Structure formats: structure tokens, C-alpha cells
């Protein structure tokens, strides 16, 4: 139930219908730095189970939460299966659809490859456009901790412009702040 005061701070928010008196409440641990995320995963890339896509979605949400925001990223209820939340990871800025390379899809002599279907991109882009967010498709290969992402170049270009304008404005404000400090002393 979204009326629950712990809904956005609970690992079990997909089980709200079974919870009574907060008996299933499990607080989400906030990650303070990316190094902690890396240490949480095995660098030897231990085999993941069949539901490892859930781990990928949670790692993407945790990584996005490293930047302090008003509204934090979280895994979607039922991994985007509901009409109200089509994305795998709910974020106020990005539409995030995660994919993971399965171990049984290895080709040849163990060489890893991963096909991203154009259909996945088109569906995700269409859903992202409906909610007016840039689409990104994070993915990783099975037994690899590195997460990559695919993004529409126009969206990347727009986000790059926004970041540069904020960065430039921040530098300007820092210079103004230094001038004001000198005037006060």
C-alpha cells in the first residue's frame, strides 16, 4: 500500500499487501559511496542465480542514490509489470529499463556476447516518451560486475548540455562567493 509511511524506504514494498503492523518492513540501506557498492559485489564474479536481474536493478538504483536528491531511485514494483510504473527502476529524471546477459547464452568457446534487440529500445523509448523522461537501458554481462548503459544520443546530448550549464553556473557562483567573502573581510 502506498499509504504506508515506509513505502519508499522498504526493501519489501512489493509485499505491502501481505504486511500488517510493519511486520515485513525492511529498511533500505543507503549507500554512501560507489566503493561500497563495488565491495558489496564479488569481484571474482560468482555465478548469479536466475533472478540476478533483481540484483542489477537494485545496483542501478543504489548507484543513482549516491547523488543526494529529493526523491530517490528505487526498484519498481514487479519490475515494471504494472501500467503505473513501466520502468524497472523508478527515478524522477530517467526512465530505466534493465537487461542482463544470461549465462546459458554463452557462444562458442565461452566468448561473451549480448544482443540488444532494437525492439527493446523502441518499446522502452516509447514508454519513456509517454512519461517525458530520457530512456536509458543499463545492462551487464552474466558473471560480470561492470554495468553499461545504452541511451538515445539526443537524450545524452540534452543531459550533457544541462550538466555543463549547471557546472558553469556553479563555477560562476563560487567566484561570486569568493568576491563577497573578500569584501566582508
Buried (B, 14 or more C-beta within 10 A) or exposed (E): EEEBEBBEBBBBBEEBEEBEEEEBBEEBEEBEEEEEBEEBBEEEBEEBEEEBBBBBBBBBBBBBBBEEEEEBBBBBBEBBEEEEBBBBBBBEBBBBBBBBBBBEEBEEEEEBEBEEEEEBBEBBBEBBEEEEBBBBBBBBBBBBBEBEBBBBEEBBEEBEEEEEEEEEEEEEEEEEEEEEEEEEE
